[in-house]
Amino acid sequence: MQLKSHYDTLVLGAGLSGLSAGFELHKQGVEYAVLEKSARAGGVIQSKHVDGLTIEYGPNSLVATPAVNELLKELDLEKEIIHARQESNIRQILWDDQLHTLKASPLTLITTRLLSVSGKLRILKEPFIKSKSPAGESVYDFFERRFGTQVAQRMAGAIVSGIYAGDARELEMASVFPRLVELEREFGSVLKGLKNSPGASRKIITLKNGLESLVVTLSRKQNNHMHLDTEVVNVNKNDAHWKIKLSTGEEITASRVISTLPSYALLRIMPADFPKLIIDYNPMLTLQTRVDLAELERCCTGFGFLASGFERKDLIGVMYNALVFETARTETHGLINFFIKPDHTATNEPKKLLDTLCQPLFEKWTGYSAKLELLDHKNWPQAIPQKKVGHHQLLNDIAQWELQNTGFKVAGNFVSGVSLGDCIDEHCKMAASTVQ
């Protein structure tokens, strides 16, 4: 459909965040358009089927939050939901060249060999520590202050590596784990806070035909509002409206704009008074690998494992897709995913990485003895925004700019969380708030 000269609301970007915002506007009956530079909607969510296995090139799973469940119901995708297998609740962390198992129970902190006796005793002191998180505290400093060095290096380091492919010493606690900061502030202790204010259960799901079916359905539901191959090159405000200039030279106006663009893409098109978004995006290389299912089940368990950045610089972790979802296994074979930091490896050639790095280490750590078979790979040069110390202040600067420039909302995963559930939750709420 041809673009109009004016819209009530424009959404910039058609990843999951933009599609979620657009769908909420669609339900509200707003006159809107979603503008996407590339030829496809969906952003990093990409799925493919190979020999009975569902490959995910971007995110591999989805947390079934209330907002996610509601969206899947509205899209008539409930019947497509595949729940994670029960045994996938088990997680492992690589430390000292060994895998250490963590079960979904508080007792696991006492029974695990990941922590020494002194490390476990240090956890027990946490409720009695009276200090509070200062502004600009790093993830590492927070966990070291509350729980000690072992937890900071071995557990927090691994979690941050898995979520952000980042360094716990650089990322800002208030921006990465704001709930834990709030629990400390309210209860004086993270452990007391978790006991008195437990979070909602986190059920992990995927979809029968891959997660891409979510963004395909979202796009199709608002097809008349989607404009692909449409690049925005400049954003300015006149007296009453926002003026959007496209790469074709065409100009359109809107009363409101919601940007879900990555920070580096947004900064290029914004006015000179917009805050300088100097945000690093760490790269990631994924190796989609076929394994012998019987051998995998013999030597591996749970969801997979993560490696702390204090343990390894090259490998983020491995997801045992075949042990998590039925869509990643056949009678004889299964799928696993290696997550690599390509800026810390001797080569970026996928097959060579699998043969020289992944195969020997996987054998060493798990005892897996069969040959790993590379099915495909995906290189993400700018995968995940790094919310480093100072990020919280940057978000405050953006909020102040928005107050002075009404009608423009900055969104995307550098503002909210980076998970798919966060993208859906936050951007549905934001879109709804713009029309109230």
N, C-alpha and C positions, 0 to 999 in steps of 0.2 A: 504494500500500500504506500502511496506517495505521501511524503511528509507534508504536514500542514505548516502554515506560517507561524501559528501560535498554539501553545498547549498550556493547560493549567499546570501540569507537572511533567518534567523530563527526568528520566532515570539514565544516568551515564554508566554503562557497563552491563553486560548480560551474563555475568557469572551467576552463581547461586544467589549471592546477595542481591544483585540487581533484579533477577527474576523473581525472587521472593518479594521484594519491594513492589515490583510491577504487578504481581498477582494480587497483592493487597489493594493496590489502587484500582485494579480491575474490579474487584469485589465491591469497592466503594462507589463505583460508577464515575470515576474521575476521568477527564479527558487527558490522556497521557501518552507518552511514547518512550520506548526503551531504545537507546542508541548504543550500538556495539561496533567497534572497529573491525573485528575479524569477521570471517564468513560463517561462523557457527556460534551458537549460544552455549553456555554451560561452563566456560572457563576451564579450570583444571580438571573438572570431572569428565573423565573419558573412560569408556568401557569397551571391551572386545571379547568375543567368544572364540576360543581356540581349542579344538578337539575335546569339547565337552567341559572346558574350564573357562570360567569368567575372569578375565584379567581387568584389573583396575589400574589405570596409569597415574591417577591422582589419588585422592583419599580412598581408603579401602573399606571404610565402615562408617556408620552413622549412629549417633546416640539418639535413642527414641525419647526425646523430651516431649512434654505435652504439646508444644507448638509444632514439633515435627510430626507427631501422631495426628494432630488436627489437619495439618497440610496434606498428609498422605491420604487421609479420609476424604478431604475435599477434592483431591485429584483422582479419586477412585483407584488408588494404588495399594490399599490395605491388603488386598488379596495377593500382592506381589512381595509382601514382607517375608524375609528369611531371618529368623532369629539365630544369634550365635549359639553354637553348641555349649552345653553346660560346662564342659571341662575347659573352655577357653577363658574362664575366670582366673585361671592361674597365669601369673606373669613371671618372667625371669629377668635378672639383671646380671650383666657380665662384669665381674670384678676379679682382679688378680688372676686373669686368664681362666676363670671358671664361671659356670652358670650357677646362679643362686635363685632358688624358687621363692616366690612371694605369693601366698594364697590370699583370698578375699576375706581376711579375718585379722582383727587387731593382734591376735596371738602370734601372727607370722613375724612380727618385729622381735619377738622373744625367741622364737624357734629357728629363725633363719641364721645361716652361717655367713650371710653377707656382712653382718656386724659382729665385732668382737664383744666380749663380756663388758668391757669398759664402754663401748659404743652403745650397748643396750642400756646400761645403767645411766648413761648421759641422757637418754630419752626420758627416763623416769623423773629426771630433775626438771623437765620442761614446765610443768604446772607451777613451779615455785620461782621461776625467773620473772622478775618484775619489769624488765625493760620493755620498751615499745618501739615499733618500727619507725626510724627517722625518715624524713623525706629523702628520696633518691637512693634508698637501700637496694642493693642487688639481691637477686634470688639466693646466691651463695651466702652472702652475709646474714640474711634473714635466717636461713636454716642452720647456719653455724651458730648463730646467737641463741636460737631457740633449742636446737637439738644436738649440736656438736659437729665436729669436723667430719666424722665418718658419714653421718646422714647427709651432710651438705655435699660431700664429694661423690659418694656412692649411689645415693638414692635421688637427691635433687638433681645432681649432675646428669643422671640417666634420664629422668623425666623430662628435663629441659631439652636434652638432646633429642628425645623422641618426639616432642611436640613442636619444637622450634628449630631443630637442627642447630641449636645455639649453645652459648657458653653461659653457665649459671653465674659466673663472675661479672658478666656484662649486662645481662638482662635485669630489668627493674621489677622488683617484687610487686609493687602496687599496680603495675600494668599487666603483669603476667598472671599472678595469682591474687587478685584483689580480695577474694573471699577470705583467704587465710589472714590477710592483714586486718580485715574487719573483725574476724573472730578474735584475734589477739587484742584488738582495741576494745572490743565489747566485753570479753570474758577474762582478759589478762593472761590467757593461755590458749594456744591452738588446740591442744588436746581437750581442755575443758570446753572450748567452743564447739568442737566436733561432737562431743558427747551431748551437749545441750541443744545443738542446732545441726542435726545430721542432714546432709544433703539428700536430694532425691535419688532414688535408685537409678543406676545407669545401665539400661538394657541396650546392648549393641545389636544392630541389625544391618542388613543390606537388602537389596531388591533382587527378585528372581532373575531379571534380565540385566542386572548391573545397575550401579548408581546413576549412570547416564540416563536411564529411563526417567529419573526424577526431573532432570533439567529439560529433557526432551518434552515431557508432558507439560511442565510449566510453560515452556516456550510455545507449545501448540495451543494451550488454553488462552494465550494472549497474542495469538498470531497476528491479528490486525494492528497490534501496537508495537510489534517488533521491527526494528530497522537494522539489519546487519550490513556489513561493509560500509558503515557510516562513521567516519572519523571526525571527532571534535578537535579543533585546533586552537580555539580561543573562547574564553568565557569572560563576559563583562556585564556590568549592570548599568542600565539607563535609569531614568527617573522612576519608572513603574515596573519594569520587567527585567529579567535576565536575558541577555542576548548571546546566543550560541552560534559560533561560526564553524562551518564544516570545511573539510579539506577540498570540497568541490567549489568553495566560494559562497555557497548558499548560507543564508542566515535565518535562524528561527528564534522566536522568543518564547519565554515561559514565565509564569508567575512564581513557580517554585522549581528547584532543581535538587535532586538527590544524586550525589556522586558515590558510586561504589568502585571507582577506579583504584588501582594500586597507587601508592603515594607518588612514585616517580612519574607516572602518567598524568596524575592530577596536577602536579606542580608545573608541568610544562604548559598547561593551558590556562592557568589562573592569573588574575590581576597581580600587579607588583606588590600590593599590600597584603597578599595572602601569606600566612606563616610559611617559612622555609621548611619543607618536609625532607629533612636529611635523614632518611631511614634506610639502613642496609637491608638487603634481601639475600638470605643465604641460599646457595645452590643445593640441588639434590639430584642424585642419579638413582633410579630404581631399576633393579634387574628382576624381571618376572621369570621365575625359574620352575621347571617341571621336575618333580621328584617321584621316586618310588613310594607309593602310599604306605605299604606295609612296613618298609624300612623307616619311614618318617614316624609312624605310630609306635614303632619299637623303641626309638631313641629320643623322641621329642614329646613335649607335653605343653598344653596351654596355648596362649595367644601368640607367644613369641618372646623375644628378648631384646633388651636395650643395652647399649654400651654407654657408660658415662664418658663425657669428654675428658675426664681425668684418667680414664683407662685407655681409650683409643681416640685418635683424631680422624681416622679414615672411615670407620664403620659406625653408622647410627644404630642399626639393629636389624632384626629379621622378624617378619610376620609369618606365622604358620597359617596361611590362608586356608589350607586344606583341613586344619584342625579346628577352624573357627566356623566356616560356612560350608554348607553342602554344595554350593555352587562352585566351589574351588576344588572339587574332588570327583574322580570317577571310580570305578571299581578297582583300578590298578594304579592310578597316578594321582598326584595332587600338585597344588601350586603353593609356592612360598615366594616371598618378596624380600630381596636384600635392599636396604636403604644405605646409600653410599654418600660420603662427602667428597665430591669430585675435585674440590680444591685442596684436598689433603692426600691424594693418591698419586702414585708414580705414573699411572696411565689412566686415561678415560675411555679406553677401548673396551666395550662391554664384555665381549667374550674373553678377552685377556684378564679382565678384572675377576670374572667368575672363576676362571681356571687357576689363576695365580694367587688371588686373595681369598675369595669366598670358599672355594672348594676345600683347601687345606685347613682353613680355620674352622669351618663348619664341622668337618670331620673331627678335628681336635676337641672342640667344645661339646659336641653332642654324641659323637660316636657313629654318626651317619656314614655308611660305607659305600653307598651306590653313587653313580655318576650324576652330577647336577647337569640339567639340560636347559640352556638359555632359550626361552620362548620369545622374549622381546625385552625392550628396555625403554626408558623414557628419561631424558635429561631436562631438568627444570633449572635454567640458569638463575632465575629469580623466584625461588620457591616460596619462602616464608619470611614475612617481615620480622625484623629483630627489634623488639621493644626494649631498647637499651636504657640505661639510667638517664633520666631526663625526658623520657617519653611521656610521662604523666603531665609534666609541665607543657609539653608540646600540645597535648590534647586540650589543656586549659587554654592555651593560646588560640587554638582552632575554635573552641567554644566562644571565646570573646569575639573573635572575628565574625562568627555566625550571628552574634547579637547585633553587631553593627551592620551586617549585610543580610537582612531578613529574607527568608525564602530559600536560602541555600543551606543544604545539610550535607556534611561530610560523613561518609560511612565507609564500609569496607573492612576487611579483616585487620588492617593496621589500627583501626579505631576500636572495634569490638574484638571478640575472641576469634581464633583461627580455625576452630572446628566447624564442620558443616552445620551442626545444631546451633552454634552461635550465629552463623550467617543467617539462618532461617529465623531464629528467635528475634534477634536485634533488628533486622531489616523489615520484618512484618510490623513490628511495633513502631518503628520510625515512620514507615509509610502511612500507617493508620493515624499517627499523631499529626502528620502534615495536613490532613483534611479535616481535623476537628476544629 
